[in-house]
Amino acid sequence: MNGSEDVTDLVVPGDTLGEEGMVPGYGTIKRGDDIISTRIGLVSVRGNTVNVIPIRGKYLPRRDDLVIGTVREYSNTNWSFDLNSPYTAFLHFKDVPWDVDFGETGEYLSVGDAAILRITDVDVRYRTTVVLNGPGLKKLNGGRLVKINPTMVPLVIGKNGSMISVLKGATSCRIFIGQNGVLWVDGEPEDVDLVLGALDLIERRCYSKQLNKEIELYFADARMFH
């Protein structure tokens, strides 16, 4: 995921947000020419829409989100995935990069396997459909899966991808951030542990306006003692 959402400041109800040409999203209202926050949270800009993301919350599937899912079970024709959400996602055996015959689904993805998926449909009851055939989508092998609060995803990405660049640059790990709050981290065990420590610090220090600097200092200190 390459920073499709930019996160800025922590805001409270009544704060004025956005710039000319922006439109209000969730957690905001339009008042005259201004976009106003209606909750405590982090300002996130997606396209030209300004949202306020609560500090804590569950992931609600959205069409076109890139997510990491883990297989819960499978049938002759599909798989169901845990998306770190109250809602299950379903993948049809025709929407994968392999030529899967009827009844052979378990030979390609079994219970506990993880994959990067794209959400293609979410109905009014949040029944969610995903695909595995497309750019960047794949079954994950090796590495470690890490779950964070989904509302922290924009912070882990950072403004214009600044935070994820720090995490990758300081460790040489490969990192993919699912918009559902599941991350895949692959690298040397010591580097993976450093990334996990940084993610914990990001969650604990999410209110800090100097968060990037704090994470840079965290890595500098960690390297000094290793």
N, C-alpha and C positions, 0 to 999 in steps of 0.2 A: 504494500500500500504506500503511495507516494504523496501523502499529505493532502488529500482531497478536502480536508477541513483544516482551517487555521484557527488556533485558539489564541485569545488575547488575555484580557484581564478578568479578575474576579469582580462580579457586580452584585448589587442588591436591588430589591424592588424600588422602582422610581428612577434608577439611573438611565441616562440617555445613551443610546447605542447607535452604531452604524454611521454611514456616510450617505451623501446624496446618491440616489439611484438604487439603494439597498431596499429590500423588502423584509417585513417582519416574519419570523418563523416561530417555532414553539418557544414558550417562555417569554414572549414579547407581545406588545400591542403597538398599534399605530395611534399616535396622538398628535394631530396636526401634521407638521412636517417631520416630527421626531419618532423614532422607534424607542419604546420604553421597556425596560426589563420588568417582569412581573414576579421574579423569583431570585433567590440567592443561587449563583452558579457561575460558570465560566462562559464567556462570550465565545461563540464558535461561528465562523463564517463558512458557509458551503455554497459555492457559486456566488450568487448575489443575495443570498438569504442569510439574515442574522438570527441566530438561535442563542438561547441561554440554556446550557446543559447543567442539570443539578449535580451537585458534588457526589451524590450517591443515587443509584438507580439500576434497574434491570434493562437488559438489551431487548429492544423491540425491533423485530426484523423490518428492513426497508428494502424495497426493490433496488437492485443494482449494487447493494452493499457487497463487498468482498469480505468473506468470513472464513474462519477455520472451524470446521465441524468434526465431531468424532462419531463414528458409526455406533448406533445403539442396537440395531437389529436389521435384518434384511429378509426379503421374501424372494420369490422367483423373479420378480420384475422390478423391485426397487429397494433402496436403502433408506432408513430413517436416521437422522443425524441430531445429536445434541449440539446446540448452538450457544451454550452458556446463556440460555434464555428460558422463560417459561414455556416456549413454543418449540415444537419439533419441526425439522425441515425434512423434505422428502426429495430423493434423487431417483429419477427413472433410469432404467438400465440402457435406454437409448441416448441418454444425455451425458455420456462418458466418452473418453477418447479411445476406448477399446471396443472391439467387436464382441459383445457379450451375448451369449445365447440364453434363451429362457432357462431358468433354473441354475445358471452358473454364476450368479451374482457374488456368492461367497468366495469364489476363487479369485476375485479381483479386489474386493473390499470386505473385510471381515469385522466382527465386533471389536471395537477399540482402535481401529485404524483411523487416521486423521487425514484430512484433505483441505486444500484451499478451494472454496466454492464461491459461486456468484449467485445471489438471490435474484430469481427472475419473476417471481410473483408472490404477493402476500394478499390473501383475501380478507374480508371483513372480520373473520374469526381468527385471523393470524395464522391460518394454514399456509405454510411456507413451502415454496418450490425452489429448488436449487439445481444448478448444472455444474458439471466438472469438465466440460469441453469448452475451451476458450483460452485466450492469452493469459498466462500467469497462473492458470488453474492446474492443480496437480495433486496427486497423492503424496503425502509427506513421509519421507523415510529418514530415520535418525533424528538428531536434534532433540529438543525438549519443548513441551508445550507449557505455557505459563498463562494463568488466568489473572486478569486484573479487573477492577470495576470498569464496566464498559464506558462510563462517563469520563474515565481518565484517558481514553484513546487519543483525543486531540492533544492532550498535554504530552503524551509519549511521542507523538509525531512532532509537535512543536510548530511554531509559526514558520511557514515556508519550509517545513521539514527540518528545522534547526536541531530539535532534540534527538530525533532518530539518527541524524548525522553524527552527533556526539557519541551516541551509544555504539554505532558501527565503527566510527573512526578510532575510538579508544580501545576497542577489543578485536577488531577484524572479524566479528561474528556476522553471520548471515541472519537477518531478522525480518520476519514478516509480521505485520500487525493486522489482525482481523478486526473489522469494525465492531465485532461482537465482544471485544475484550479478551480474545484468545490470541496469544503470540506464539510464534515458532522461533526458537533461538538455536542456532547451530554453530558450533565452533569448539575450540579447545575447552575442556572442562573448567579450567580456571577462568577463562574469559566468560563462559556462560554464567558462572557464579557471580562474576562482577556485574553482568547485565541484570541478573536477578536482584542483586543488592541495589542497583540504581533504580530499578522499577519500584522497589519497596520505598526508596527515598522519595521518588516522584509522588507516590500516593500520600506519603506522610507530610510532604512539604508542598502540596498542590496549591496552597494559598500564596506561596512566595512569589514576588515579582522578579526575583533573581534566581529562578529555578535552574536555568541553563548553567549559570555560573556555579551554583552549588553542585550540580552533577559533574561539571568539569573538575572541581576541587575534589570531589569524591574519588574520581578515577586517579587523579594525581596522587592523592594520599594512599590509595590502595596500591598503586605501583611502587611507591616509596618503601612500603613494608613487605614487598614480595621480591 
